[in-house]
Amino acid sequence: MQLSEAVRQRIKFYMKKNDMSMWKLFQMSGVPMSTLSTFLSGKTDLIKLDTLLHICEGLGITLYEFFSDETFNTAEHD
C-alpha cells in the first residue's frame, strides 16, 4: 500500500470512529473542504504535514497517535 493511501485510510478510520463527516472535520480542523475532498477522494496523493497536523487536531488526536498503526510499518513511500 502506498503511504498516501495509508494516510487516507487512517483519516477515514478516525472520522468514522468519531462519527464525523467531512463537513464536521472541516469545521473542527480549519482545513478547507476542497483540500479534504481532493485528498480523501484520491484525486491527489499530496498532503502537507501542517495540513495533516490540523486534521489530527480536528480529530482530537496527536500525530504520534495517527502514525501509531501497523499500516505505516509496511506502507511504501510515494
N, C-alpha and C positions, 0 to 999 in steps of 0.2 A: 504494500500500500504506500502511496506517495505521502509525504509529510503534510502537504496541503489538505489532502483528503482526511488524514488523521485529525488535523486541527478542525476541519469542518464537522466531522462526526462528533468530536468532543464538545464543540459548541452546541450542536443539536442535542446531545445527551443531556447537558446541563439545562438547556431550555426546556426539554421535556420533563426533567426531574423537578424543575421549579414551576411547571405548568405555565410557561412563558411564551408568548407569541413574539414574532419578530418586532411588532409594534411596541410591545412592552420592553423588549430588550433595548430598542432604540431609546425609549423614554428613560430607562434606568442607566444606560451607558453613555448616551450622548453621541454615539456613533451614528452617522447618517443612515437613513433607511436604504439609500442607494448603495452604500458600501456593504451593508449587511446582506442585502438581496443579491448583489453581484457575487459576493464571495460564497454565501450559503447555497446559491443555485449552481455553483460550479462554473459560472461564466468567466471567472478569473481564479487563479491559484495564488495570487499575491495578496498578502496581508501584512501590514506593518506591525512591528512589535508594540508600538504605543497604542495602536488600534486594538490589538489583542488584549493589552492591559486594561483598556477602558471596557471592553467586553467582559473581561473577568470581574472587574469592579461591579458592573451591572448585574452579573450573575451571582455576586456575593462570594466570590472565591479568589484565591491568590493565583498568580502564575504558577507557583510551585504545585498547588493542588491541580491546576489544569493539566500540567505536564506529567503528573504522577499517575501514569497509566501505562500498562504493558504495551499498548499500541505504539507508543513512541519509541520503545526499545527496538522495534523491528521495522519502523517506517523508513522508507527510502527517501533521501533528500531529493527535492525537485531540481 
